[in-house]
Amino acid sequence: MSKRKKQKQNTEEEGPQILGRFSGNLKMGLVGISSCGKSLTYDVLSRKQVAKEEKQDLNMKKKKENQFEARCLLQDPRHDFLTNLYQPKKTTPTYLLVQDFDSFGENSSGFDNSMLTAIQSVDGFFHVVRAFSSRTIHHPLGSVDPVRDMEIVESELIQRDIQGIIKKIASLEKQLRNIKDLKKNEDLQMLKVFKQYLEEKNLPIRQGKWSNKEIFFLNTLALFSSKPVVYLVNISVKDFKRKGNKHLRKIMEWVKKRTNEPIIPFCPIYEDELFYATEEEKEKEGFKTVIPKIISTGFTRLNLITYFTVGKDEVKSWKCRKGSNAPQAAGVIHTSIEKTFIAAEVFHYNDIFELGSEQKVRKAGKFRREGKKYIVKDGDCIEFINNKTSTTKKKK
């Protein structure tokens, strides 16, 4: 069965769909105009798991020239509770993958083709927006104007989508001159609808209202403007401490008018200072980080959820796409478990948090056995059963 037919079959069974790749291995990418503070943003995001005495690059993997990837710890009090409850030999939290690339070109020259190829591999964007002034860090356009900068980046991505769609339309029209193909003709008509939307509305594809059939097709195109965005507004230390910035109102108005996506004001310089501050200094200055909020917001925007495998050997958090059925969630652990799936024994975190032990959860009838069509929920604690062996076996 082809990938697209399989996707169609799964979607018809599971109802309304969402834009984006159906995978647990989704990534956020950092984008922004030159001098926006993107590199320092990546630094403070990527080193949250690295001990101070270790080199910063231990938590970063260089993918290609000017392209990096980091595993950013997702702080989850549910994982902490389960670890304290089971007292396992090992505990493994989950993380958000974040990639960094070159900034948008000097003098708004845009992304080059190699950079477009790189950012196409991610599933969502942290758009770093400069809202601070500096005598030493010069803006490539001569002035600080966050709304202008956001428009430049978004317009570039929309135009690239239009160019890509035009090429696909030309290719399909050429093919259909000699053959009659109902499926290709349907694709052609949808491409024309997407092109018209982008040109006339000048809004990202993700903002449109699309049918399931259109979403299936859009997910094969991986358009830049179909990817979700979190706006990280880079403000000065002074503004961050006083919780105010003169540009924020206009930024919020622009985003609300277009996509109404999350906006997080933050200061990477402040976060950098916080990382190296002692506990005494943090308490004295009232330091409070927003890095966990940034990571959890990116996680949510990618439509990722967390489920847990628990026991005396290990408590582990796993991530999967919202809407995943039990075999698909099992496949995150190992593809062989998905292929040989029999059932899933499930209880929810809320039940064990309320009742205090797995034994009490079982006694209260909250422990259940689910089949292949079960849609995994955020906070599920699962033991997968396959025809070879019981996986993530809990030791009593």
Disulfide bonds with the S-S distance in Angstrom:
none
